[in-house]
Amino acid sequence: MKVHHADIVISAVSPAQYPESELPEIALAGRSNVGKSSFINTLIERKNLARTSSKPGKTQTLNFYNIEDVLHFVDVPGYGYAKVSKTERAKWGKMIETYLTQRSQLKAVVSLVDFRHEPSVEDVQMYQFLKYYDIPVIVVATKIDKIPRGKWNKHESMIKKAMTFEKEDTFILFSSVTKDGKQLAWNAIEKAIGY
Ligand code: GDP
């Protein structure tokens, strides 16, 4: 998809604040610093619609972006902040769980993992959670430019094994530096929303 128009619609913490719209939604999840903002900005060819490296401690909200009046990207706040309290973490978990399990407009979740490392416990939990609720998943492995091509297969197998990745899901190698995987990511998103 060639994106000409992309705007923030709302930052929501509860269902009453979700946009009243039937547009299909694609949620994006991953731990902080995985490259989620860079992924969104690469897909929509903007420098900084989605702010990069949003800092811990700031309000954790679901950010809805209208993309071409065709779909919403829903930026799910990154997990893995060491500093937030247990109460904050529980609130954050509930907000995300409510959105992921109750939003009928949600068509798929882009689950971002760092291609360089073993997936974190939270990465694996997120994948298992989505499988449990039968929510289609597109796994995007970020920062592939940091790994030599000759090791790509090894890293892909390592990540898939750790997640118990299922073949019916899509796995995309991505770099916001080289733009590798940009078209494949759009293909998967367009397929998920029936575009
Ligand atoms: P977020 O916290 O998940 O939104 O992550 P950001 O998009 O802000 O990226 C975190 C850091 O990783 C920034 O310094 C980015 O420049 C860097 N980064 C993101 N994607 C890539 C990538 O594909 N390749 C490389 N080499 N660096 C990346």
py3Dmol code that shows the C-alpha trace and the ligand (Angstrom):
import py3Dmol

protein = """\
ATOM      1  CA  MET A   1       0.000   0.000   0.000  1.00  0.00           C
ATOM      2  CA  LYS A   2       1.246   3.437  -0.880  1.00  0.00           C
ATOM      3  CA  VAL A   3       0.383   5.701   2.039  1.00  0.00           C
ATOM      4  CA  HIS A   4      -0.401   9.362   1.456  1.00  0.00           C
ATOM      5  CA  HIS A   5      -2.449  10.024   4.567  1.00  0.00           C
ATOM      6  CA  ALA A   6      -1.654   8.822   8.056  1.00  0.00           C
ATOM      7  CA  ASP A   7      -2.821  10.522  11.229  1.00  0.00           C
ATOM      8  CA  ILE A   8      -3.126   9.779  14.899  1.00  0.00           C
ATOM      9  CA  VAL A   9      -6.822   9.309  15.716  1.00  0.00           C
ATOM     10  CA  ILE A  10      -6.741   8.835  19.472  1.00  0.00           C
ATOM     11  CA  SER A  11      -4.679   7.574  22.378  1.00  0.00           C
ATOM     12  CA  ALA A  12      -6.987   5.276  24.294  1.00  0.00           C
ATOM     13  CA  VAL A  13      -6.798   3.406  27.571  1.00  0.00           C
ATOM     14  CA  SER A  14     -10.324   1.953  27.651  1.00  0.00           C
ATOM     15  CA  PRO A  15     -12.866   0.606  25.134  1.00  0.00           C
ATOM     16  CA  ALA A  16     -15.068   3.702  25.487  1.00  0.00           C
ATOM     17  CA  GLN A  17     -12.230   5.668  23.892  1.00  0.00           C
ATOM     18  CA  TYR A  18     -11.613   3.358  20.930  1.00  0.00           C
ATOM     19  CA  PRO A  19     -12.600   5.013  17.640  1.00  0.00           C
ATOM     20  CA  GLU A  20     -16.186   4.442  16.542  1.00  0.00           C
ATOM     21  CA  SER A  21     -15.221   3.074  13.177  1.00  0.00           C
ATOM     22  CA  GLU A  22     -15.557  -0.160  11.308  1.00  0.00           C
ATOM     23  CA  LEU A  23     -12.118   0.117   9.704  1.00  0.00           C
ATOM     24  CA  PRO A  24     -10.096  -3.083  10.108  1.00  0.00           C
ATOM     25  CA  GLU A  25      -7.316  -2.847  12.666  1.00  0.00           C
ATOM     26  CA  ILE A  26      -3.783  -4.202  12.766  1.00  0.00           C
ATOM     27  CA  ALA A  27      -2.170  -4.073  16.196  1.00  0.00           C
ATOM     28  CA  LEU A  28       1.588  -3.835  16.629  1.00  0.00           C
ATOM     29  CA  ALA A  29       3.227  -5.291  19.706  1.00  0.00           C
ATOM     30  CA  GLY A  30       6.747  -5.809  20.944  1.00  0.00           C
ATOM     31  CA  ARG A  31       9.082  -4.931  23.743  1.00  0.00           C
ATOM     32  CA  SER A  32      10.382  -1.394  23.931  1.00  0.00           C
ATOM     33  CA  ASN A  33      13.303  -0.685  21.613  1.00  0.00           C
ATOM     34  CA  VAL A  34      12.508  -3.611  19.297  1.00  0.00           C
ATOM     35  CA  GLY A  35      12.027  -1.204  16.390  1.00  0.00           C
ATOM     36  CA  LYS A  36       8.240  -0.860  16.396  1.00  0.00           C
ATOM     37  CA  SER A  37       8.098   2.874  15.693  1.00  0.00           C
ATOM     38  CA  SER A  38      10.715   2.454  12.969  1.00  0.00           C
ATOM     39  CA  PHE A  39       8.628  -0.350  11.446  1.00  0.00           C
ATOM     40  CA  ILE A  40       5.482   1.792  11.375  1.00  0.00           C
ATOM     41  CA  ASN A  41       7.348   4.787   9.979  1.00  0.00           C
ATOM     42  CA  THR A  42       8.982   2.640   7.284  1.00  0.00           C
ATOM     43  CA  LEU A  43       5.649   1.204   6.170  1.00  0.00           C
ATOM     44  CA  ILE A  44       3.961   4.575   5.926  1.00  0.00           C
ATOM     45  CA  GLU A  45       7.098   6.331   4.624  1.00  0.00           C
ATOM     46  CA  ARG A  46       7.143   8.940   7.376  1.00  0.00           C
ATOM     47  CA  LYS A  47      10.042  10.033   9.505  1.00  0.00           C
ATOM     48  CA  ASN A  48       8.261  10.258  12.814  1.00  0.00           C
ATOM     49  CA  LEU A  49       4.532   9.739  12.898  1.00  0.00           C
ATOM     50  CA  ALA A  50       5.040   7.027  15.463  1.00  0.00           C
ATOM     51  CA  ARG A  51       7.557   8.470  17.907  1.00  0.00           C
ATOM     52  CA  THR A  52      10.687   6.388  18.193  1.00  0.00           C
ATOM     53  CA  SER A  53      11.929   5.233  21.570  1.00  0.00           C
ATOM     54  CA  SER A  54       9.059   6.505  23.681  1.00  0.00           C
ATOM     55  CA  LYS A  55      10.410   6.661  27.171  1.00  0.00           C
ATOM     56  CA  PRO A  56       9.460   4.534  30.157  1.00  0.00           C
ATOM     57  CA  GLY A  57       7.275   6.249  32.694  1.00  0.00           C
ATOM     58  CA  LYS A  58       5.162   8.069  30.173  1.00  0.00           C
ATOM     59  CA  THR A  59       1.491   7.234  29.842  1.00  0.00           C
ATOM     60  CA  GLN A  60       0.964   3.844  28.343  1.00  0.00           C
ATOM     61  CA  THR A  61      -1.793   4.133  25.789  1.00  0.00           C
ATOM     62  CA  LEU A  62      -3.101   2.337  22.743  1.00  0.00           C
ATOM     63  CA  ASN A  63      -2.401   4.708  19.863  1.00  0.00           C
ATOM     64  CA  PHE A  64      -4.747   4.440  16.898  1.00  0.00           C
ATOM     65  CA  TYR A  65      -3.458   5.677  13.531  1.00  0.00           C
ATOM     66  CA  ASN A  66      -5.734   6.093  10.528  1.00  0.00           C
ATOM     67  CA  ILE A  67      -3.905   4.837   7.430  1.00  0.00           C
ATOM     68  CA  GLU A  68      -5.381   6.042   4.128  1.00  0.00           C
ATOM     69  CA  ASP A  69      -8.926   5.667   5.565  1.00  0.00           C
ATOM     70  CA  VAL A  70      -8.373   1.967   4.823  1.00  0.00           C
ATOM     71  CA  LEU A  71      -7.226   0.640   8.190  1.00  0.00           C
ATOM     72  CA  HIS A  72      -6.056   1.553  11.655  1.00  0.00           C
ATOM     73  CA  PHE A  73      -2.649   0.692  12.981  1.00  0.00           C
ATOM     74  CA  VAL A  74      -2.938   0.248  16.726  1.00  0.00           C
ATOM     75  CA  ASP A  75       0.362   0.826  18.461  1.00  0.00           C
ATOM     76  CA  VAL A  76       0.389  -1.274  21.614  1.00  0.00           C
ATOM     77  CA  PRO A  77       2.740   0.131  24.275  1.00  0.00           C
ATOM     78  CA  GLY A  78       5.976  -1.815  24.530  1.00  0.00           C
ATOM     79  CA  TYR A  79       6.372  -4.420  27.195  1.00  0.00           C
ATOM     80  CA  GLY A  80       9.511  -4.986  29.203  1.00  0.00           C
ATOM     81  CA  TYR A  81       9.940  -1.760  31.120  1.00  0.00           C
ATOM     82  CA  ALA A  82      11.909  -2.792  34.183  1.00  0.00           C
ATOM     83  CA  LYS A  83      10.981   0.350  36.077  1.00  0.00           C
ATOM     84  CA  VAL A  84       7.186   0.257  36.135  1.00  0.00           C
ATOM     85  CA  SER A  85       5.506  -0.923  39.320  1.00  0.00           C
ATOM     86  CA  LYS A  86       3.574  -4.162  39.603  1.00  0.00           C
ATOM     87  CA  THR A  87       0.326  -2.201  39.710  1.00  0.00           C
ATOM     88  CA  GLU A  88       1.238  -0.311  36.535  1.00  0.00           C
ATOM     89  CA  ARG A  89       2.230  -3.530  34.842  1.00  0.00           C
ATOM     90  CA  ALA A  90      -1.053  -5.200  35.800  1.00  0.00           C
ATOM     91  CA  LYS A  91      -3.041  -2.211  34.471  1.00  0.00           C
ATOM     92  CA  TRP A  92      -1.048  -2.280  31.255  1.00  0.00           C
ATOM     93  CA  GLY A  93      -1.663  -6.035  30.886  1.00  0.00           C
ATOM     94  CA  LYS A  94      -5.388  -5.650  31.422  1.00  0.00           C
ATOM     95  CA  MET A  95      -5.648  -2.808  28.906  1.00  0.00           C
ATOM     96  CA  ILE A  96      -3.904  -4.839  26.229  1.00  0.00           C
ATOM     97  CA  GLU A  97      -5.759  -8.040  27.008  1.00  0.00           C
ATOM     98  CA  THR A  98      -9.098  -6.227  26.812  1.00  0.00           C
ATOM     99  CA  TYR A  99      -8.222  -4.709  23.451  1.00  0.00           C
ATOM    100  CA  LEU A 100      -6.837  -7.917  21.929  1.00  0.00           C
ATOM    101  CA  THR A 101      -9.675 -10.170  23.078  1.00  0.00           C
ATOM    102  CA  GLN A 102     -12.670  -7.859  22.647  1.00  0.00           C
ATOM    103  CA  ARG A 103     -12.096  -5.699  19.605  1.00  0.00           C
ATOM    104  CA  SER A 104     -13.953  -7.205  16.643  1.00  0.00           C
ATOM    105  CA  GLN A 105     -12.201  -4.856  14.183  1.00  0.00           C
ATOM    106  CA  LEU A 106      -8.846  -6.438  15.050  1.00  0.00           C
ATOM    107  CA  LYS A 107      -7.710  -8.557  12.094  1.00  0.00           C
ATOM    108  CA  ALA A 108      -4.144  -9.486  13.019  1.00  0.00           C
ATOM    109  CA  VAL A 109      -1.299  -8.622  15.352  1.00  0.00           C
ATOM    110  CA  VAL A 110       2.159  -7.777  14.093  1.00  0.00           C
ATOM    111  CA  SER A 111       4.380  -9.204  16.799  1.00  0.00           C
ATOM    112  CA  LEU A 112       7.866  -7.708  16.569  1.00  0.00           C
ATOM    113  CA  VAL A 113      10.927  -9.561  17.822  1.00  0.00           C
ATOM    114  CA  ASP A 114      14.593  -8.662  17.624  1.00  0.00           C
ATOM    115  CA  PHE A 115      16.243 -10.877  15.008  1.00  0.00           C
ATOM    116  CA  ARG A 116      19.549 -10.811  16.864  1.00  0.00           C
ATOM    117  CA  HIS A 117      18.460 -12.470  20.085  1.00  0.00           C
ATOM    118  CA  GLU A 118      16.477 -15.319  21.575  1.00  0.00           C
ATOM    119  CA  PRO A 119      12.923 -14.050  22.007  1.00  0.00           C
ATOM    120  CA  SER A 120      12.214 -12.788  25.526  1.00  0.00           C
ATOM    121  CA  VAL A 121       9.774 -14.505  27.877  1.00  0.00           C
ATOM    122  CA  GLU A 122       7.276 -11.732  27.054  1.00  0.00           C
ATOM    123  CA  ASP A 123       7.750 -12.276  23.304  1.00  0.00           C
ATOM    124  CA  VAL A 124       6.931 -15.954  23.724  1.00  0.00           C
ATOM    125  CA  GLN A 125       3.997 -15.223  26.051  1.00  0.00           C
ATOM    126  CA  MET A 126       2.543 -12.743  23.587  1.00  0.00           C
ATOM    127  CA  TYR A 127       2.743 -15.267  20.747  1.00  0.00           C
ATOM    128  CA  GLN A 128       1.167 -18.005  22.892  1.00  0.00           C
ATOM    129  CA  PHE A 129      -1.563 -15.604  24.045  1.00  0.00           C
ATOM    130  CA  LEU A 130      -2.461 -14.751  20.450  1.00  0.00           C
ATOM    131  CA  LYS A 131      -2.488 -18.418  19.454  1.00  0.00           C
ATOM    132  CA  TYR A 132      -4.733 -19.240  22.415  1.00  0.00           C
ATOM    133  CA  TYR A 133      -7.296 -16.629  21.325  1.00  0.00           C
ATOM    134  CA  ASP A 134      -6.976 -17.583  17.645  1.00  0.00           C
ATOM    135  CA  ILE A 135      -5.809 -14.119  16.675  1.00  0.00           C
ATOM    136  CA  PRO A 136      -3.809 -14.192  13.421  1.00  0.00           C
ATOM    137  CA  VAL A 137      -0.157 -13.275  13.990  1.00  0.00           C
ATOM    138  CA  ILE A 138       2.419 -11.785  11.668  1.00  0.00           C
ATOM    139  CA  VAL A 139       5.838 -12.179  13.292  1.00  0.00           C
ATOM    140  CA  VAL A 140       8.259  -9.486  12.168  1.00  0.00           C
ATOM    141  CA  ALA A 141      11.916 -10.033  13.032  1.00  0.00           C
ATOM    142  CA  THR A 142      13.581  -6.605  13.152  1.00  0.00           C
ATOM    143  CA  LYS A 143      17.124  -5.312  12.622  1.00  0.00           C
ATOM    144  CA  ILE A 144      18.174  -8.068  10.222  1.00  0.00           C
ATOM    145  CA  ASP A 145      20.775  -5.664   8.793  1.00  0.00           C
ATOM    146  CA  LYS A 146      22.763  -6.288  11.976  1.00  0.00           C
ATOM    147  CA  ILE A 147      23.172 -10.001  11.188  1.00  0.00           C
ATOM    148  CA  PRO A 148      25.252 -11.277   8.252  1.00  0.00           C
ATOM    149  CA  ARG A 149      23.107 -12.930   5.573  1.00  0.00           C
ATOM    150  CA  GLY A 150      24.892 -16.269   6.039  1.00  0.00           C
ATOM    151  CA  LYS A 151      23.469 -16.490   9.547  1.00  0.00           C
ATOM    152  CA  TRP A 152      19.866 -15.555   8.712  1.00  0.00           C
ATOM    153  CA  ASN A 153      18.625 -19.154   8.515  1.00  0.00           C
ATOM    154  CA  LYS A 154      20.182 -19.993  11.841  1.00  0.00           C
ATOM    155  CA  HIS A 155      18.597 -16.984  13.559  1.00  0.00           C
ATOM    156  CA  GLU A 156      15.205 -17.617  11.987  1.00  0.00           C
ATOM    157  CA  SER A 157      15.227 -21.254  13.194  1.00  0.00           C
ATOM    158  CA  MET A 158      16.366 -20.201  16.670  1.00  0.00           C
ATOM    159  CA  ILE A 159      13.497 -17.720  17.038  1.00  0.00           C
ATOM    160  CA  LYS A 160      10.836 -20.018  15.563  1.00  0.00           C
ATOM    161  CA  LYS A 161      11.892 -22.849  17.853  1.00  0.00           C
ATOM    162  CA  ALA A 162      11.844 -20.674  20.984  1.00  0.00           C
ATOM    163  CA  MET A 163       8.346 -19.375  20.130  1.00  0.00           C
ATOM    164  CA  THR A 164       7.015 -22.760  18.966  1.00  0.00           C
ATOM    165  CA  PHE A 165       6.091 -20.843  15.830  1.00  0.00           C
ATOM    166  CA  GLU A 166       3.288 -22.387  13.788  1.00  0.00           C
ATOM    167  CA  LYS A 167       3.584 -22.671  10.022  1.00  0.00           C
ATOM    168  CA  GLU A 168       0.161 -21.104   9.369  1.00  0.00           C
ATOM    169  CA  ASP A 169       1.518 -17.771  10.620  1.00  0.00           C
ATOM    170  CA  THR A 170       3.671 -15.402   8.605  1.00  0.00           C
ATOM    171  CA  PHE A 171       7.295 -14.753   9.549  1.00  0.00           C
ATOM    172  CA  ILE A 172       8.957 -11.732   7.965  1.00  0.00           C
ATOM    173  CA  LEU A 173      12.588 -10.653   8.076  1.00  0.00           C
ATOM    174  CA  PHE A 174      12.662  -6.871   8.323  1.00  0.00           C
ATOM    175  CA  SER A 175      15.029  -3.926   8.457  1.00  0.00           C
ATOM    176  CA  SER A 176      14.019  -0.298   8.686  1.00  0.00           C
ATOM    177  CA  VAL A 177      17.557   0.570   7.551  1.00  0.00           C
ATOM    178  CA  THR A 178      17.612  -1.423   4.277  1.00  0.00           C
ATOM    179  CA  LYS A 179      13.758  -1.606   3.964  1.00  0.00           C
ATOM    180  CA  ASP A 180      14.062  -5.375   3.499  1.00  0.00           C
ATOM    181  CA  GLY A 181      10.694  -6.994   4.194  1.00  0.00           C
ATOM    182  CA  LYS A 182       8.668  -3.804   3.708  1.00  0.00           C
ATOM    183  CA  GLN A 183       6.702  -5.174   0.757  1.00  0.00           C
ATOM    184  CA  LEU A 184       6.243  -8.589   2.396  1.00  0.00           C
ATOM    185  CA  ALA A 185       4.928  -6.876   5.518  1.00  0.00           C
ATOM    186  CA  TRP A 186       2.417  -4.881   3.478  1.00  0.00           C
ATOM    187  CA  ASN A 187       1.384  -8.041   1.595  1.00  0.00           C
ATOM    188  CA  ALA A 188       0.684  -9.816   4.887  1.00  0.00           C
ATOM    189  CA  ILE A 189      -1.224  -6.844   6.325  1.00  0.00           C
ATOM    190  CA  GLU A 190      -3.298  -6.380   3.165  1.00  0.00           C
ATOM    191  CA  LYS A 191      -4.144 -10.074   3.160  1.00  0.00           C
ATOM    192  CA  ALA A 192      -5.161  -9.929   6.833  1.00  0.00           C
ATOM    193  CA  ILE A 193      -7.585  -7.032   6.218  1.00  0.00           C
ATOM    194  CA  GLY A 194      -8.835  -8.428   2.894  1.00  0.00           C
ATOM    195  CA  TYR A 195      -7.638  -5.378   0.960  1.00  0.00           C
TER     196      TYR A 195
END
"""
ligand_1 = """\
28
GDP
P 10.529 1.056 19.587
O 10.860 1.446 20.993
O 10.162 -0.385 19.484
O 9.522 1.944 18.919
O 11.900 1.147 18.771
P 12.458 2.271 17.783
O 11.799 2.186 16.461
O 12.444 3.561 18.478
O 13.965 1.736 17.597
C 14.827 1.555 18.690
C 16.267 1.733 18.229
O 16.599 0.704 17.290
C 16.511 3.054 17.511
O 17.803 3.490 17.829
C 16.405 2.688 16.041
O 17.162 3.533 15.201
C 16.979 1.274 16.034
N 16.399 0.452 14.957
C 15.097 0.232 14.727
N 14.914 -0.584 13.668
C 16.154 -0.884 13.210
C 16.643 -1.697 12.116
O 15.894 -2.316 11.352
N 18.004 -1.774 11.966
C 18.858 -1.133 12.796
N 20.176 -1.280 12.561
N 18.446 -0.354 13.814
C 17.103 -0.237 14.022
"""
view = py3Dmol.view(width=600, height=400)
view.addModel(protein, "pdb")
view.setStyle({"model": 0}, {"cartoon": {"style": "trace"}})
view.addModel(ligand_1, "xyz")
view.setStyle({"model": 1}, {"stick": {}})
view.zoomTo()
view.show()
